[in-house]
Amino acid sequence: MMKPESILRDIDVITFKGDSPPDISAVEFDSRKVIPGSLFVAVKGVSTDGHNYISQAVASGASSVICETIPENADDKVYWIRTSDSAKALGKAASNFYGIPSNSLRLVGVTGTNGKTTIATLLYNMFMRLGYKCGLFSTVCNYINGKELPATHTTPDPIQLNRILSEMVDAGCDYAFMEVSSHSVDQKRIAGLKFAGGIFTNLTHDHLDYHKTFDNYLAAKKGFFDSLEPSAFALVNIDDRNGKVMLQNCRASHSTFSVRSMADFRCSILEQGFTGMGMKIQGEEVWTRFIGDYNASNLLAVYAASSLLGADKREILTILSDLNPVAGRLEVIKSPGGISGIVDYAHTPDALSNVIETINKIRQGSVQLITVVGAGGDRDRTKRPKMAAISAEGSSKVILTSDNPRTEDPEKILDDMEEGISPELRKKRLRIADRREAIRTAVMLASPGDVILIAGKGHENYQEIKGVKYHFDDREELRKAFETK
């Protein structure tokens, strides 16, 4: 149980209603999870409004309620707290309830369209190798000092987030690294957290089904940097024109990184093949197991952030040379017959373009690139034709297939994709809605030395069709197809 004054610390309250506030047993925003003595926070969400569930929360035993509008028939036995922003209040209440765990370790957030998972995961692995206890919040999985926790969202809700942070503190973690999604900033899931640093990767076409406009998407990312305290660092990629935008009015100390121009941290690629690349970082040469210009940028961000956090530069480079790519990010799987399969999470036009460009820089002569690509259902439709066009233009052959169709008709999604392919390139494309069959077909079409790119799902081990998740792993399917070729 916790005193309400402790939970309400730093929350902007307009008014209170009720007698002396009772001690609080839990903080909840889901009325179905309320237990006796809970503080229920009524949040106006994307699809539902928590204010419509206040009566259910009270019936389940909520003794206090934070809301933006107190009901006309407010129960006299309940302590009512009115605020102008209940989503922000939820973040702060959750942080306070769990003892403000972000104050007890160094929390670093990574935001941007692409690269978040790679950078956050590599920083976690870096500092674990440096001998620290660490936590990780990522799209692939959450970790507490090596212990795996399933991940359901890129950035969890405020209650999950602070509960896991509290567990990290209890486990003795010195650092935590977090992917910060634009949704989480917009929905104020990170309100109440203290960040030691923020990293910006890039900003390209994505999530416009949610944000509606690119300016809104940009504003959400910038909101994270605007919230950083003066004691934190803001590290941005100035190869992206929005990098400098993130630093405008940002109170944190400013640092920049670039693979193309003058910056505080710089690198260049010396050579690369499908097994890795040689780089020069801040004048020092290092061989890594990664490929691609964008991975050079990701590794530079890891180097820069590690330096800003006080790690020894020689140790950083030594560990960088021994780190492995993140699951489903340019993951290379070789067939016994000499075909290179590459599984990558690229699910945006920019990410897909980067992967194909990377492969095309490495493949030589008559080597074919066969790309298997789809687009998610119930998501931004405008990127579908763009992704198909990029695939057709950059590949020898392209197979359009299903990603996670969710509630949409897979054939309709493929119709949208095909609109992006010009008539002269349509002879390159096949259309196979069944993703398993599409992967098998790609392998059947490939000859020794060829490259197959399977894009869009990466680490995911499921496919969502008509609201049901079925087990499906691109890497497993590719290996099976290789075995039967």
Number of C-alpha atoms within 10 A of each C-alpha: 11 14 13 19 11 14 24 19 15 13 19 15 18 10 10 14 16 14 11 9 18 17 18 21 19 20 25 23 26 16 23 11 13 23 20 15 19 26 32 31 28 27 24 17 11 8 6 10 12 19 22 14 18 24 16 14 29 23 14 17 18 28 25 26 25 28 26 20 14 19 13 6 7 14 14 10 13 20 20 25 24 18 20 14 18 26 26 20 28 32 25 26 31 27 28 24 26 21 17 20 25 23 14 18 21 19 24 26 23 25 27 22 20 22 23 25 26 23 30 28 26 25 26 27 21 24 22 18 14 14 8 16 20 27 32 30 29 26 24 20 17 24 21 22 21 14 8 12 14 12 15 13 15 21 23 22 20 27 22 13 21 28 19 22 28 22 16 25 22 11 14 17 21 18 25 28 28 27 28 29 26 26 17 21 20 18 20 23 27 27 21 24 23 21 25 23 25 25 30 32 25 22 19 17 16 21 18 17 12 14 17 11 14 15 11 15 23 18 18 21 27 24 17 27 29 18 20 21 17 14 11 21 24 27 28 30 26 23 19 15 11 19 22 15 17 25 21 12 11 20 17 21 15 17 19 22 27 21 21 12 12 12 16 13 21 21 22 19 19 12 12 20 16 18 10 17 21 20 22 16 20 15 10 11 14 16 19 22 17 27 24 23 18 19 21 23 24 25 24 26 29 23 27 26 24 18 14 16 16 9 16 12 14 10 13 19 19 13 17 23 17 11 15 14 18 18 18 23 22 26 22 20 16 16 18 11 12 13 19 21 26 25 24 25 21 24 22 23 20 20 22 24 18 18 24 21 16 20 22 16 11 14 16 11 5 9 17 20 25 28 28 30 26 28 29 22 22 13 18 17 16 14 23 25 21 22 27 29 22 20 30 25 17 19 23 17 24 29 26 28 26 29 25 24 24 19 14 16 14 22 15 12 24 21 14 18 24 22 14 19 22 13 9 7 14 15 12 16 21 16 16 20 20 13 23 17 14 23 28 18 17 24 24 13 13 20 14 13 18 19 27 29 27 29 28 25 26 23 20 17 14 16 20 18 18 12 12 11 13 11 10 16 17 25 24 11 16 23 17 13 19 20 11 9 12
